[in-house]
């Protein structure tokens, strides 16, 4: 996960506050939208579906296996129907390379990119350049990092260019099946939750981060106390080793198991309920 903030003047902040109130508009049943996603056979058809139903502001599935892109769309659809206010944080869906290219165009104050993202009235030339360059550098830094493999990532940037990124190096056709085997090994080693040996579980983990950015679940004092009281060993057994690294990862891992495992364990259910409570507070204040 990555959280990035910029200084805005009062007018920009007011416009951003309005942008943050966006909700997902349900133009058909969730079942029908999933059906249409399953019927799409090319990345182009998937881009058209995303645009038609407004799942995000911009998408670029370049470099991704068709199945991986389809799973990403289906997970986004499920989350948006459950949490319509999440649309305010769903600015981009797609590959890491596509995201970097989008940021490059943004740093050049490209009018079409600004308009597609819906930030043309917020981002002047200076903000667009700073936003594109700074976020682009951080994404590249995160990718290189300490050599660890990052399959996917959630970006939170004040509702301007937030989204879910899949690494095309892992979700290309050549690597797709191998990644599934690696995910199964991760579950067996208790690094990932039970029932989460799937691409959808990886994506739900990142969506869990976006929800946490939106609702602030992991920062709630009562929730933070519960995380600390459980301790690393109990969290590892009740959820996963990765969940024990921070309250934010605790939330994301719990959400991943809740959405991916047909019989989620008690801790995952507790986290899902905490997210729902936080989300209802967000809705109430809008």
C-alpha positions in Angstrom: 0.0 0.0 0.0 1.1 3.6 -0.6 -0.4 6.8 0.8 0.5 10.1 -0.8 -0.6 13.6 0.0 -0.1 17.1 -1.6 -0.8 20.6 -0.4 -3.8 22.2 -2.1 -5.0 25.8 -2.0 -8.5 26.4 -0.6 -10.3 26.3 -4.0 -8.5 23.1 -5.0 -9.4 21.5 -1.6 -13.1 22.5 -2.0 -13.2 20.9 -5.5 -11.4 17.8 -4.2 -14.0 17.5 -1.3 -16.8 17.5 -3.9 -14.9 14.9 -5.9 -14.6 12.7 -2.8 -18.4 12.5 -2.5 -18.7 10.4 -5.6 -20.7 7.2 -5.4 -20.9 4.2 -7.8 -24.1 4.4 -9.9 -25.7 1.0 -10.3 -27.0 0.9 -13.9 -27.8 -2.8 -13.9 -27.9 -5.6 -11.4 -24.6 -6.8 -10.0 -25.3 -10.3 -11.5 -25.7 -8.8 -14.9 -22.5 -6.8 -14.7 -20.6 -9.9 -13.7 -22.1 -11.8 -16.6 -21.0 -9.1 -19.0 -17.5 -9.2 -17.6 -17.4 -13.0 -18.1 -18.6 -12.5 -21.7 -15.7 -10.1 -22.5 -13.0 -11.9 -24.5 -10.4 -9.2 -25.0 -8.7 -6.4 -23.1 -10.5 -3.9 -25.4 -13.9 -5.3 -24.5 -13.0 -5.1 -20.8 -11.9 -1.4 -21.2 -15.2 -0.6 -22.9 -17.1 -2.3 -20.1 -15.3 -0.4 -17.4 -16.0 2.9 -19.2 -19.6 2.1 -19.9 -20.4 1.4 -16.2 -18.0 3.9 -14.7 -16.1 1.4 -12.5 -13.2 3.8 -12.4 -11.9 7.0 -14.1 -9.2 5.4 -16.2 -8.0 1.8 -16.9 -5.2 0.2 -18.7 -4.8 -3.5 -18.8 -1.8 -3.6 -21.1 0.5 -6.5 -20.4 -2.0 -8.4 -18.2 -3.3 -11.9 -18.9 -7.0 -11.6 -20.0 -8.1 -13.7 -17.1 -6.2 -11.5 -14.6 -7.9 -8.4 -16.0 -11.3 -10.1 -15.8 -10.7 -11.0 -12.2 -9.7 -7.5 -11.4 -13.0 -6.2 -12.9 -15.1 -8.7 -11.1 -13.6 -7.9 -7.8 -14.1 -4.2 -8.3 -17.7 -4.8 -9.3 -18.4 -6.8 -6.1 -16.7 -4.2 -3.9 -18.5 -1.2 -5.6 -21.9 -2.8 -5.2 -21.2 -3.4 -1.6 -19.5 -0.1 -0.9 -20.7 2.5 -3.5 -18.7 5.3 -1.8 -15.5 3.4 -2.7 -15.9 4.9 -6.2 -14.3 8.0 -4.9 -11.1 6.1 -4.4 -11.4 4.0 -7.6 -9.6 6.3 -10.0 -7.5 3.7 -11.8 -7.6 -0.1 -12.4 -5.1 -2.0 -14.4 -1.4 -2.7 -14.8 1.5 -1.0 -13.2 3.0 0.0 -16.5 -0.3 1.5 -17.6 -0.4 3.5 -14.3 3.1 4.8 -14.9 2.2 5.9 -18.4 -0.9 7.7 -17.1 1.3 9.5 -14.6 3.8 10.5 -17.3 1.0 12.1 -19.3 -0.3 13.8 -16.2 3.1 15.3 -15.5 2.9 16.8 -19.0 -0.4 18.4 -18.1 -2.1 16.4 -20.9 -5.6 17.7 -21.3 -7.2 14.4 -22.3 -5.7 12.6 -19.3 -6.8 15.3 -16.9 -10.3 15.2 -18.3 -10.6 11.4 -18.3 -9.5 11.4 -14.6 -11.9 14.3 -13.9 -9.3 16.5 -12.2 -9.0 19.2 -14.9 -10.5 21.8 -12.5 -8.4 20.7 -9.6 -4.9 20.3 -11.1 -3.2 23.3 -12.5 0.0 22.8 -14.4 2.2 22.8 -11.2 0.1 20.3 -9.3 -0.3 18.0 -12.3 3.5 18.0 -12.9 4.2 17.4 -9.2 1.5 14.7 -8.9 2.7 12.8 -12.0 6.4 13.0 -11.2 6.2 12.4 -7.4 3.8 9.5 -7.5 5.6 8.0 -10.5 8.9 8.0 -8.7 7.3 6.5 -5.5 5.7 3.7 -7.5 9.1 3.0 -9.2 10.9 3.0 -5.9 8.3 0.7 -4.4 8.8 -1.7 -7.3 12.5 -1.9 -6.9 12.5 -1.5 -3.1 14.3 -4.3 -1.2 13.9 -6.9 -3.9 10.7 -8.3 -2.5 8.0 -9.3 -5.1 5.0 -7.1 -5.1 2.2 -8.7 -7.1 -0.3 -5.9 -6.6 -0.5 -2.5 -4.9 -3.1 -0.1 -3.7 -2.4 3.6 -4.2 -4.1 6.3 -2.1 -3.5 9.8 -3.3 -6.3 12.0 -1.9 -8.8 10.6 -4.4 -6.9 12.1 -7.4 -5.1 9.0 -8.8 -6.0 6.3 -6.3 -6.4 2.7 -7.5 -5.4 -0.9 -7.8 -2.2 -1.9 -9.8 -1.4 -5.4 -10.9 2.2 -6.1 -11.8 2.3 -7.3 -15.4 5.5 -9.1 -14.7 3.5 -11.4 -12.5 0.1 -11.4 -14.2 1.2 -11.8 -17.8 0.2 -14.9 -19.6 3.7 -16.4 -19.1 3.6 -16.1 -15.3 -0.1 -16.5 -14.5 -0.2 -20.2 -13.6 3.1 -19.9 -11.7 1.8 -17.1 -9.6 -1.2 -19.3 -8.6 1.2 -22.0 -7.4 3.1 -19.4 -5.4 -0.1 -18.1 -3.8 -0.9 -21.7 -2.7 2.5 -22.0 -1.1 2.0 -18.7 0.7 -1.2 -20.0 2.3 0.4 -23.3 3.3 3.2 -21.3 5.0 0.6 -19.2 6.9 2.0 -16.0 5.3 -1.5 -15.5 3.7 -4.9 -16.4 5.1 -6.8 -19.6 4.5 -8.8 -19.6 1.3 -6.7 -16.9 -0.2 -4.6 -18.9 -2.8 -6.1 -17.0 -5.7 -5.7 -13.9 -7.8 -9.0 -12.5 -6.5 -7.7 -12.8 -2.9 -4.7 -10.6 -3.9 -7.0 -8.0 -5.4 -9.4 -8.1 -2.4 -6.4 -7.5 -0.1 -5.6 -4.3 -2.1 -9.3 -3.3 -2.1 -9.2 -3.8 1.6 -6.5 -1.1 1.8 -8.6 1.3 -0.3 -11.5 0.7 2.0 -9.3 1.4 5.0 -8.1 4.6 3.3 -11.7 5.6 2.9 -13.1 4.6 6.3 -10.0 4.7 8.6 -10.8 1.3 10.1 -7.3 0.5 11.2 -6.9 3.9 12.8 -9.9 3.6 15.0 -8.6 3.5 18.6 -10.7 0.5 19.7 -9.6 -1.5 16.6 -6.0 -0.6 17.2 -6.3 -1.8 20.8 -7.7 -5.1 19.6 -4.9 -5.5 17.1 -2.3 -4.9 19.8 -4.0 -7.1 22.4 -4.1 -10.1 20.0 -0.4 -10.0 19.4 1.7 -11.4 16.5 1.3 -15.1 17.4 -2.5 -15.1 17.8 -2.9 -13.0 14.6 -0.7 -15.4 12.7 -2.8 -18.4 13.8 -6.1 -16.6 13.5 -5.4 -14.9 10.1 -1.8 -14.8 8.7 1.7 -13.9 9.4 1.5 -10.9 7.1 -1.6 -9.6 9.0 0.5 -9.3 12.2 2.9 -6.7 10.6 0.5 -3.7 11.1 -3.1 -2.8 11.8 -3.5 -1.8 8.1 -2.3 -5.2 6.9 -4.6 -6.8 9.6 -7.5 -5.1 7.9 -6.5 -5.9 4.4 -5.8 -9.6 5.2 -9.0 -10.0 7.1 -11.0 -8.5 4.2 -9.2 -10.7 1.7 -10.2 -13.9 3.7 -13.7 -12.7 4.3 -14.3 -12.1 0.5 -12.3 -15.1 -0.7 -13.0 -17.9 1.8 -16.5 -19.5 1.6 -16.2 -20.1 5.4 -14.2 -17.2 6.7 -12.9 -17.5 10.3 -14.0 -15.5 13.2 -11.2 -12.9 13.0 -11.9 -12.3 9.3 -15.6 -11.8 10.1 -14.8 -9.4 12.9 -12.6 -7.3 10.6 -15.3 -7.3 7.9 -17.9 -6.1 10.4 -15.5 -3.4 11.6 -15.1 -2.2 8.0 -18.9 -2.2 7.6 -19.3 -0.1 10.7 -16.7 2.4 9.6 -18.2 2.5 6.1 -21.7 3.2 7.5 -20.2 6.2 9.4 -18.7 7.5 6.1 -22.1 7.2 4.4 -23.9 8.8 7.2 -21.7 11.9 7.0 -22.3 12.4 3.3 
